[in-house]
């Protein structure tokens, strides 16, 4: 059972939310919905502004939509601008209301501790080893009932992403927009502000699971909610155990960047669908899941060993 101690948490006494009687967890959930709206508004504005400069007649709605669907750079910058302005800067702003004066960095765990580099190695290893489990969860997800309109929307999104990743000279652009930017901005919001706020309002396990589920649902990909949520929970646990956001950022980058690299090397991956009829390498998946469980147990024991050592050093 995980315990919350002063070694890995800071007090939020004196925060604006607490002084005014607001619950940090509830305010974090509210921010999730507001951020979704703001993200789409910012992305829409950027898309329209970019399209206006790329078409001869800005009043031609059909031409504007064609530009937005065909221009890879425009699509990437729409997403990146929303990530930076809303997920990162917006979350940093609302953190001022939830953290003590001058304590935003501690609240978000934006620090490098003496053992952060060790947790980074663990985070990379766990993310890579978790890939077979993620595939299995993606297969299970295919059995969940999904409304037809939502399945069609997901298919259109998949086709657009496949088209983008199948473009020439996409590697470095993809690593920046899909790998680096989300690994920083989304972590600041989900594992930083949202998870920390939930930790202050409920038990640690509930905070880890709920923040992971929010991360999975926020991508609006119901056909992948199980693998996305599981990764969110894994990153949340790594963040709590390491008391730093850096390992989760690196793990997020490895996950997203790895998929970009693999899809560039093996373009046929973009055409593969993980549905209920997929023929999976069950032996490899079983071995991968068992290895992941073993590593998680070892990681958990290491976390408690470090926590015990920290408590002893503090008491001395």
C-alpha positions in Angstrom: 0.0 0.0 0.0 1.4 3.4 -1.0 1.6 6.0 1.7 1.9 9.8 1.4 4.7 11.3 3.3 6.3 14.7 3.7 9.3 13.3 1.8 7.4 13.3 -1.5 4.8 15.9 -1.0 4.5 19.6 0.0 1.7 21.3 1.9 -0.8 23.4 0.0 -1.7 25.4 3.1 -2.1 28.9 2.1 -3.0 28.2 -1.5 -5.6 30.5 -3.1 -8.0 27.5 -3.5 -7.7 26.4 0.1 -8.0 30.0 1.5 -11.3 30.3 -0.4 -12.7 26.8 0.4 -12.2 25.2 -3.0 -11.4 21.5 -3.3 -8.2 21.0 -5.4 -9.4 17.7 -7.0 -12.7 19.2 -8.1 -11.0 22.3 -9.5 -8.6 20.1 -11.4 -11.5 18.2 -13.0 -13.1 21.5 -14.0 -9.8 22.6 -15.5 -9.8 19.4 -17.6 -13.1 20.4 -19.3 -12.1 24.0 -19.7 -8.8 23.0 -21.2 -10.5 20.8 -23.7 -12.6 23.7 -24.9 -9.7 26.1 -24.9 -7.5 23.6 -26.8 -10.1 23.4 -29.6 -10.6 27.2 -29.7 -6.8 27.8 -30.0 -6.4 25.1 -32.6 -9.3 26.4 -34.6 -7.9 29.9 -34.6 -4.4 28.8 -35.6 -5.9 26.6 -38.4 -8.0 29.3 -39.8 -5.2 31.9 -39.7 -2.8 29.5 -41.4 -5.4 28.6 -44.1 -6.2 32.2 -44.8 -2.5 32.7 -45.9 -2.5 29.5 -48.0 -5.6 30.0 -50.1 -6.5 32.7 -52.7 -10.0 33.2 -51.4 -10.3 33.2 -47.6 -14.1 33.1 -47.8 -14.0 29.7 -49.7 -14.8 27.4 -46.8 -14.2 24.3 -48.9 -10.7 25.5 -49.9 -9.9 26.3 -46.2 -10.9 22.8 -45.1 -8.9 21.2 -47.9 -5.8 23.1 -46.8 -6.3 22.0 -43.2 -6.7 18.3 -44.2 -3.7 18.3 -46.7 -1.1 20.5 -45.2 1.0 18.4 -42.8 2.7 21.4 -41.2 -0.5 23.2 -40.5 -2.0 20.2 -38.8 1.0 19.7 -36.6 1.2 23.3 -35.6 -2.5 23.4 -34.7 -1.9 20.6 -32.2 1.4 22.0 -30.9 0.1 25.5 -30.4 -2.8 24.1 -28.3 -0.5 21.9 -26.3 1.9 24.7 -25.4 -0.6 27.4 -24.7 -3.3 25.4 -23.0 -1.8 22.2 -21.5 1.5 23.7 -20.5 1.1 27.4 -20.0 -2.5 27.2 -18.9 -1.8 24.5 -16.4 1.1 26.5 -15.0 -1.2 29.4 -14.6 -3.9 27.5 -12.7 -1.3 25.9 -10.5 -0.7 29.3 -9.0 -4.1 28.9 -7.4 -3.5 25.4 -6.1 0.1 25.7 -4.8 1.7 27.7 -2.0 3.2 31.0 -2.9 6.3 30.3 -5.0 5.7 26.6 -4.8 4.5 25.8 -8.3 7.7 23.8 -9.2 7.4 21.6 -6.1 3.6 21.2 -6.7 4.2 20.0 -10.2 7.3 18.0 -9.3 9.3 19.9 -11.8 12.6 19.1 -10.1 15.5 16.8 -10.6 16.4 14.8 -7.4 19.6 12.9 -6.6 18.0 9.6 -7.9 16.0 11.0 -10.8 18.3 9.5 -13.4 17.8 6.1 -12.0 14.0 6.5 -12.2 14.4 7.7 -15.8 16.1 4.4 -16.7 13.3 2.5 -14.9 10.7 4.6 -16.8 12.2 3.9 -20.2 12.5 0.1 -19.4 8.9 -0.1 -18.1 7.6 1.7 -21.1 9.3 -0.5 -23.6 8.4 -3.7 -21.8 4.8 -2.5 -21.5 4.4 -2.5 -25.2 3.0 -6.2 -25.5 0.5 -5.4 -22.7 -0.5 -2.2 -24.5 -1.1 -4.3 -27.7 -3.2 -6.8 -25.7 -5.3 -4.0 -24.1 -5.8 -2.6 -27.6 -7.1 -5.9 -28.7 -9.5 -6.1 -25.7 -10.6 -2.6 -26.5 -11.9 -3.8 -29.8 -14.6 -5.9 -28.0 -16.1 -2.8 -26.3 -19.3 -1.5 -27.9 -18.6 1.8 -29.8 -21.2 4.0 -31.4 -21.0 4.0 -35.2 -20.4 7.7 -35.5 -17.6 7.5 -33.0 -16.0 4.6 -34.8 -16.2 6.5 -38.1 -14.6 9.6 -36.5 -11.8 7.4 -35.1 -11.3 5.8 -38.5 -11.1 9.3 -40.2 -8.6 10.3 -37.6 -6.5 7.2 -38.1 -6.4 7.7 -41.8 -5.3 11.3 -41.4 -2.6 10.4 -39.0 -1.4 7.6 -41.3 -1.3 10.0 -44.1 0.8 12.4 -42.1 3.2 9.8 -40.9 3.4 8.4 -44.4 4.6 11.7 -45.8 8.2 12.2 -46.9 10.8 13.8 -44.5 8.3 13.4 -41.6 10.6 11.9 -39.0 12.0 15.0 -37.3 8.8 16.9 -37.6 6.9 14.0 -36.1 9.4 13.5 -33.3 9.0 17.2 -32.4 5.3 17.7 -32.7 4.1 14.2 -31.7 7.0 13.1 -29.5 8.6 16.0 -27.7 5.8 18.6 -27.3 3.2 16.2 -25.8 5.8 14.6 -23.5 6.3 17.9 -21.9 3.0 19.7 -22.2 0.7 16.7 -21.4 2.8 15.6 -18.5 2.7 19.1 -17.0 -1.1 19.0 -17.1 -2.0 15.3 -16.3 0.8 14.0 -14.1 1.7 17.5 -12.9 -1.3 19.6 -12.1 -4.2 17.1 -12.3 -2.6 14.2 -10.5 -1.0 16.4 -7.8 -4.4 18.1 -7.1 -6.1 14.7 -6.8 -3.5 13.5 -4.4 -4.3 16.4 -2.2 -8.0 15.5 -2.3 -8.1 11.7 -2.1 -6.0 8.7 -1.7 -2.8 8.2 -3.7 -4.1 5.2 -5.6 -7.3 7.0 -6.5 -5.3 9.9 -7.8 -3.0 7.7 -9.9 -5.9 5.7 -11.4 -8.3 8.7 -12.0 -5.5 10.8 -13.5 -4.6 7.9 -15.8 -8.3 7.4 -16.9 -8.6 11.1 -17.6 -5.5 10.9 -19.7 -7.0 8.0 -21.7 -10.4 9.7 -22.2 -9.0 13.1 -23.0 -7.5 11.8 -26.3 -11.1 11.2 -27.5 -10.1 7.9 -28.9 -12.7 5.5 -27.4 -11.3 2.6 -29.5 -7.9 3.0 -27.7 -9.0 4.1 -24.2 -7.8 1.0 -22.5 -4.1 1.1 -23.7 -4.0 4.9 -23.3 -5.4 4.9 -19.8 -3.0 2.1 -18.8 -0.1 4.1 -20.0 -1.5 7.1 -18.1 -1.7 5.1 -14.9 1.9 3.7 -15.4 3.2 7.3 -15.9 1.3 8.5 -12.9 2.8 5.8 -10.7 6.3 6.5 -11.9 5.7 10.2 -11.2 4.6 9.6 -7.7 7.3 7.0 -6.9 10.1 9.2 -8.3 8.7 12.5 -6.9 9.7 14.0 -10.2 7.9 14.7 -13.5 11.1 14.1 -15.5 10.9 10.3 -15.7 7.3 10.4 -16.9 8.2 13.0 -19.5 11.0 10.7 -20.8 8.7 7.7 -20.8 6.1 9.6 -22.7 8.7 10.7 -25.3 10.0 7.1 -25.6 6.4 5.8 -26.2 5.4 8.5 -28.8 8.8 8.8 -30.4 9.2 5.1 -30.7 6.0 4.8 -32.6 7.0 7.6 -35.0 10.4 5.9 -35.6 8.8 2.4 -36.1 6.2 3.8 -38.5 8.9 5.5 -40.5 11.0 2.3 -40.7 8.0 0.0 -41.2 5.3 2.1 -43.1 3.1 -1.0 -43.3 2.4 -0.6 -39.6 0.2 2.4 -40.4 -2.2 0.1 -42.4 -2.6 -2.5 -39.7 -5.8 -2.5 -37.6 -5.9 -4.0 -34.1 -9.4 -5.4 -34.2 -11.1 -8.4 -32.6 -10.1 -10.6 -35.5 -6.4 -9.7 -35.3 -4.0 -12.7 -35.0 -1.7 -11.7 -32.2 1.6 -13.3 -31.2 0.1 -14.7 -28.0 3.3 -16.3 -26.7 5.3 -13.1 -27.0 2.5 -11.1 -25.4 2.2 -13.5 -22.5 6.0 -13.4 -21.9 5.9 -9.6 -22.2 3.1 -9.2 -19.7 4.9 -11.5 -17.2 8.1 -9.6 -17.6 6.2 -6.3 -17.0 4.7 -7.7 -13.8 8.1 -8.8 -12.6 9.6 -5.4 -13.3 6.8 -3.6 -11.7 7.2 -5.6 -8.5 11.0 -4.9 -8.5 10.3 -1.2 -9.1 7.8 -1.1 -6.3 10.2 -2.7 -3.9 12.9 -0.3 -4.9 10.6 2.6 -4.3 9.9 1.5 -0.8 13.6 0.8 -0.1 14.4 4.4 -1.2 11.5 5.7 0.8 12.6 3.9 3.9 16.2 5.2 3.5 14.9 8.7 3.1 12.8 8.4 6.2 15.7 7.1 8.2 18.0 9.9 7.0 15.4 12.5 7.8 14.9 11.2 11.3 18.6 11.3 12.0 
